[in-house]
Amino acid sequence: MKKLIVALAALAAFTGSASAADLAARPYTKAPMMAPAYNWTGFYIFGGVGGGLWDADTFSRDAVTGTPLSLHQNQGGDGWFGTVGLGYDWQFNGPWVAGIFADGQFGSLRGNFQDPFNQVTAKIKMEDAWAAGVRVGYLVAPNVLSYVNGGYSGSHWTGGTLLDSFSGAPVGFHTESFNRNGWFVGGGVENNLNIFGISRGLL
């Protein structure tokens, strides 16, 4: 029994020496850090504020015959606006992402329309606008999405009192409020920022 204990002790000493020598022979290396995993599937919300410009191609025409009474003119305005929206993205087949979205804009984009034939002008303002569409994108990097989108949008404009172009005095008429709708296409690049455990998109 004593011989067995001595043999086991010798074996343990030998094994310990070999392990220490092996560690001394190999340099210490730090395990590589794993890159964060990005998953683009899920709902998201977005918003922002900024400034905007608008322009319009206008001309005067006879209300009965439709005959043009003036040349085409490019007119417009500017102002501030804000936007809020939501959407849903679905990542599939590895780097591909498809999604739907909708947003609304509010603010004060003001400008003037002028009628050189009747020598009158009127102020108008875009009060609100909206858009809804789909997008398809490709992950050029795990956290960078390049995409194209398309959909339908609309806007609401207020009318204004017609004024004399020279004196600024009211002439007794006003323009009606109106809506403008149409299709759109676009694109962009989005960066997924993983901050404090919260994934955020940066356009």
C-alpha positions in Angstrom: 0.0 0.0 0.0 2.8 2.4 0.8 4.4 1.6 -2.5 1.2 2.6 -4.3 0.9 5.9 -2.5 4.6 6.7 -3.3 4.0 5.8 -7.0 0.9 8.1 -7.2 2.7 10.9 -5.5 5.6 10.6 -8.0 3.1 10.5 -10.9 1.4 13.6 -9.6 4.7 15.4 -9.2 5.8 14.4 -12.7 2.5 15.6 -14.2 2.6 18.9 -12.4 6.2 19.5 -13.6 5.3 18.7 -17.2 2.2 21.0 -17.1 4.3 23.9 -15.7 7.0 23.4 -18.3 4.4 23.2 -21.1 2.8 26.5 -19.9 6.3 28.2 -19.7 7.0 27.1 -23.3 3.8 28.6 -24.8 3.3 32.4 -24.7 0.0 33.7 -23.2 -2.6 34.7 -25.8 -5.8 36.5 -25.1 -8.9 35.0 -26.5 -10.3 37.1 -29.4 -13.4 39.2 -28.6 -16.5 38.1 -30.5 -18.1 40.7 -32.7 -21.7 41.6 -31.7 -24.4 39.8 -33.6 -26.8 42.0 -35.4 -30.4 40.9 -36.2 -32.4 43.3 -38.4 -35.7 41.5 -37.9 -38.2 43.4 -35.8 -40.3 46.6 -35.4 -38.7 50.1 -35.1 -39.8 53.7 -34.7 -38.1 56.8 -36.0 -38.4 60.6 -35.9 -36.6 63.9 -36.6 -36.8 67.6 -37.4 -35.2 69.7 -40.0 -35.7 72.3 -42.8 -37.2 71.8 -46.2 -37.8 73.4 -49.6 -40.5 73.0 -52.2 -41.0 74.2 -55.7 -43.9 74.3 -58.2 -44.2 74.8 -62.0 -47.1 77.2 -62.4 -48.9 79.0 -65.2 -52.2 80.8 -65.8 -54.9 79.4 -68.2 -58.4 80.3 -69.2 -60.9 78.6 -66.9 -63.2 77.7 -69.8 -61.0 76.8 -72.8 -57.9 75.8 -70.9 -55.8 78.1 -73.1 -52.5 79.1 -71.4 -52.4 82.8 -70.5 -48.9 83.0 -69.2 -45.5 81.3 -69.4 -44.6 78.5 -67.0 -42.9 79.8 -63.8 -40.9 78.0 -61.2 -42.0 79.1 -57.7 -41.7 77.8 -54.2 -41.0 78.3 -50.6 -39.2 76.9 -47.5 -39.6 76.3 -43.8 -39.3 73.7 -41.0 -40.8 70.3 -40.6 -40.8 67.2 -38.3 -41.4 63.6 -39.0 -42.4 60.5 -37.1 -42.9 56.9 -38.3 -42.7 53.2 -37.7 -41.8 50.1 -39.6 -41.0 46.4 -39.6 -37.9 44.7 -41.2 -37.4 41.0 -41.8 -33.9 39.6 -42.4 -33.8 36.5 -44.7 -31.4 34.4 -46.7 -28.4 35.7 -44.7 -27.7 39.4 -45.7 -31.1 40.3 -47.3 -33.6 42.6 -45.5 -37.1 43.5 -46.6 -39.6 45.7 -44.7 -42.6 48.0 -44.7 -42.8 51.5 -43.2 -45.1 54.5 -42.8 -44.4 58.1 -41.7 -46.1 61.4 -41.2 -44.7 65.0 -41.5 -45.9 68.2 -39.9 -44.6 71.7 -39.8 -44.7 75.0 -41.8 -43.4 75.0 -45.3 -44.6 78.4 -46.7 -44.3 80.1 -50.0 -46.1 82.1 -52.7 -47.9 81.5 -55.9 -48.0 84.4 -58.4 -50.3 84.9 -61.4 -48.5 87.3 -63.8 -51.4 87.5 -66.2 -53.9 88.7 -63.5 -51.1 90.4 -61.5 -52.1 88.7 -58.2 -50.2 86.6 -55.6 -51.3 84.3 -52.8 -49.5 82.6 -49.9 -49.8 78.9 -49.4 -48.5 76.5 -46.8 -47.9 72.7 -46.6 -49.5 71.7 -43.3 -48.9 68.0 -43.3 -47.8 65.0 -45.4 -47.5 61.3 -45.2 -45.9 58.3 -46.9 -46.1 54.5 -46.8 -44.0 52.0 -48.7 -41.7 49.0 -48.8 -38.0 48.6 -48.9 -35.5 45.9 -49.9 -31.8 46.0 -48.8 -28.6 44.1 -48.6 -26.2 44.0 -45.6 -22.9 45.3 -46.9 -21.6 44.7 -43.4 -23.3 43.0 -40.4 -24.4 46.5 -39.1 -24.7 48.4 -42.4 -27.8 48.1 -44.6 -27.9 49.6 -48.1 -31.5 49.7 -49.4 -33.9 51.0 -52.0 -37.5 51.9 -51.2 -40.7 52.9 -52.9 -44.4 53.7 -52.1 -47.1 56.3 -52.1 -47.2 59.7 -50.5 -49.6 62.7 -50.1 -49.6 66.2 -48.7 -52.2 68.8 -47.7 -51.8 72.5 -48.6 -53.8 75.5 -47.3 -55.0 78.2 -49.5 -54.6 82.0 -49.1 -56.2 85.3 -49.9 -55.3 86.7 -53.4 -53.4 90.0 -53.2 -52.5 92.6 -55.8 -48.9 91.9 -56.9 -48.0 95.6 -56.6 -50.0 97.0 -53.7 -50.5 93.9 -51.7 -54.2 94.8 -51.2 -56.8 92.0 -51.2 -58.7 91.6 -54.4 -61.7 89.8 -53.0 -60.7 86.2 -53.9 -58.8 83.4 -52.3 -57.2 80.0 -53.3 -58.7 76.8 -52.0 -57.0 74.2 -49.9 -55.8 71.2 -51.9 -54.1 67.8 -51.7 -51.3 66.4 -53.8 -50.5 62.7 -54.0 -48.1 60.5 -55.9 -45.6 57.7 -56.1 -42.0 57.9 -54.9 -38.8 55.9 -55.1 -35.6 56.4 -53.1 -32.8 54.7 -51.3 -30.2 55.1 -48.5 -27.7 53.5 -46.1 -28.5 52.7 -42.5 -26.1 51.9 -39.7 -27.2 49.7 -36.7 -25.7 51.2 -33.5 -25.7 48.8 -30.6 -25.5 51.2 -27.6 -26.1 50.0 -24.0 -27.8 46.9 -25.4 -30.2 48.9 -27.5 -30.0 48.7 -31.3 -30.4 52.1 -33.0 -30.5 52.9 -36.7 -28.6 55.9 -38.0 -29.5 57.1 -41.5 
